[in-house]
Amino acid sequence: MRDPEALALEENLSPKGLSSGRQMLIFSGKQESTDLALMVEAFGQEDRSAWDAARIRDALVVEAGVDPSVAGEIAFEVESDIMRHGRERVTTAIIREMVNVKLFFRGLDAKLADHSRLGLPVYDLESMMLNPNRENSNTSHNPESINLSVAEMILKEYA
């Protein structure tokens, strides 16, 4: 018999629902854009919570507009995959990627685009931090220019 408390997931996403493709929903609330830019809740905490496949279902419905019954099926499949491999802990980033694979295999490309995460591989970020940007000779290599380069890459990915 499966114990729902057996798995814990490390909470890396904001409960405010930060997601790609839905920025208008974020800014339509009462939140401050400064708070969103800081992402303190999203990455500043290492909370753990008990496993709950309903959170996957709910995230798919809210973030990507997936039909609740399909979202429930995907949540069940992801939960089954994790249980089958005997993992006791799993990060939300891994869960998101597993869900994205399910969306991909179901041909739900528009939903996949809305549910996908934007970001950079660690290697690319380290390269930006260690090597000056040669595209613009007017910029010095400092934290501000690195921040600008990261922002440019992420916004290009979003576009």
N, C-alpha and C positions, 0 to 999 in steps of 0.2 A: 504494500500500500504506500502511496506517495505522500510524503509529508510536505505540505506547502511551505513550512518554515525551513526546510532543508537548504534552500538556496537563498543567498543574500545578494543583492546587487548594489554596487557602489554607485551612489547617486551623483552624476556629473552634470545633469541638466537642470535648468531652472524650473521651478514649479510654475513660473509665469508663462511657460509654453514657448520659449524661443525656438523658432524653426525657420527653415528656409522657405521661401515662396509665400509666406503669410505675413510679411512685414506690416501691412496695413492694419491687420488685426492687433498687432503689438502696439502700434502707436495710437490706435483708437481708444485705448483704455486710459485709466487715470495714472499710468506709470510715467515717470520722468525718463526722457531719452538718455539723460546722463546715467541713470541707474542701469539702463540697458547696455550702454557702452562699457560700463565698468564690469558687468557680468560677475559681480561679487558672489551672488547666490549660485551661479552656474558652475564656477570653477574654484571658488574659495573654500568650499566645504567638502569633506569626504564622508558624508552621511551614508549609512547603510540601512536598508529596510528589507523586510521580509518579501519573498517572492510573491508576485501577484500578476498573473497573466492578464488580468483585466486592465492593468496599467498600459500594457502594449496595445490592447484593443482600443482603449480610450484615446491613446496618443494617435493611433492611426485615424480614428474618426475625426478628432479635432485638428490635427496638423495636416493631414493629407486628404480629408474628405472621403475616406474609404467607407463603403457601406458597412454598418455595424456587424452584419452576419459574416461578411468576408473578413473583416477585421478580427472577429472572434476566431475564425478558422485559422488565420495566420498566427494569431497569438498562441493557439493550441499547438500548432506545428512547431513554432519556435520553442515553446516550453518542452515539448516532446524531444526535440533535438538536444536541448541542453541536458535534460534528464538522462537521455540515452548515453550521453558522453560522460556522465557522472561528475559534472562540474559542481562544486559547492558554492563558488562565487563567480560572478560574471559582471562585467562593467556594462553600463548603459550604452557605451559606444559599440561594444560587440553585439549587444542585443539589437541595436539600430541597424547594424550591418546585416545581421541575420534576417531581420524583417525586410530590409531592402532587397535581399536575394529572393525572398518569397514574392515580393511585389514584381521583381524582374521576371521571374519564371511564370507568373500569371499574366504577363503582358500589360501590367498596369503602369505604363511608362509615365503618364502624367502624375499619378499618385506617387510614384518613385521620386520624381523630380521635387515634389512638395515635401517629401519625407526625408530626402537626402540631407546629409550634413555638409556644411562648407568648411574648408580648412586646408591646412598644408601638411604634407608629410614632415616628420621630424627632420629628416635629412635636408629638405629644402629650407626649412626655417634656420637650421644651423648654418647652412651655406650662406644665407642672407646675413646672418649675424657675424660670420667670420670674414666674408668677402665684400668689399665695397661695391655699390651699384655703379656699373660702368656706363649705363645708358644716359645718365645725366651728370655731366662733369661739374655742374653748379651745386650739387648736393654733397655735403661732407658725410662721412660714414659715422653716424651717431644713432642713439636710440630713436630719435624722431624720424630719421630717414629710413631706418629699418621698419618702424611702425607704418610709415607711408607705403613701403614696398609690400608689406604683408597685407595691408588694407587693399591695395591695388589688385593683388593677386586674388584675394577672396571676392572682391567686387566683380572682377572679370569672370570668375567661376560662376557667380550668381547670374550674371547677364547672359 
